[in-house]
Amino acid sequence: MHHFDWSGIPGALPTLWTGAIVTFKITLCAIVVGVLWGTLLALMRLSGVKPLEWFSKGYVTVFRSIPLVMVLLWFFLIVPQVLQNLLGLSPDIDIRLASAMIAFSLFEAAYYSEIIRAGIQAVPRGQVNASFALGMRYGQAMRFVVLPQAFRAMVPLLLTQAIVLFQDTSLVYVISLADFFRTAANVGDRDGTMVEMVLFAGACYFVICVIASSLVKGLQKKVAR
């Protein structure tokens, strides 16, 4: 029978916090870039311009049909040099962290795009027609009339996707990036407390996600009023 030893957790907290920062960095970057790029993809899909529609639809289909682990491996194993040359990344930058940020951002954009597209389509067509009647162009109507209404209704769904994203960041273990979960596993392996550290890491994810989910539910009720 395994005898649990939790005594090493307090001393490991500074190390775990370092890993947590990596997790939060990936999550925040993927949310910001994913929403921005996802919005553009949604607008392309609804633009009525066939090449843009095809590109957006193809992008979303590809990324939603491929496991996230595979996308992470692609960006880490196949394109690190391309990323360094294209983005002018310094050799001192952790290519694993940069690869994870870009992979998560591009992957999540496909899911955010579908959420945003549905939100835009939920705005009554009369709003767009009224904007055109006031002399607005398509871009202005989207920016000043449609998107503000759509985002207000979409916020709970976007935040729910962000919670899923936060959970998925633990998959960066496949590229040996020391996020919160991998850091916990490394500490457990070093100290012989693997079971305790993995359970503690799981409990932290659980608490954070439960709190975030409760906030989202509260927000949904406010939006529904």
Sequence and secondary structure as in RCSB ss.txt:
>XXXX:A:sequence
MHHFDWSGIPGALPTLWTGAIVTFKITLCAIVVGVLWGTLLALMRLSGVKPLEWFSKGYVTVFRSIPLVMVLLWF
FLIVPQVLQNLLGLSPDIDIRLASAMIAFSLFEAAYYSEIIRAGIQAVPRGQVNASFALGMRYGQAMRFVVLPQA
FRAMVPLLLTQAIVLFQDTSLVYVISLADFFRTAANVGDRDGTMVEMVLFAGACYFVICVIASSLVKGLQKKVAR
>XXXX:A:secstr
      TTHHHHHHHHHHHHHHHHHHHHHHHHHHHHHHHHHHHHHTS  HHHHHHHHHHHHHHHSS HHHHHHHH
HHTSHHHHHHHHT  TTS HHHHHHHHHHHHHHHHHHHHHHHHHHHHS HHHHHHHHHTT  HHHHIIIIIHHHH
HHHHHHHHHHHHHHHHHHGGGGGGGT   HHHHHHHHHHHHT HHHHHHHHHHHHHHHHHHHHHHHHHHHHHHH 
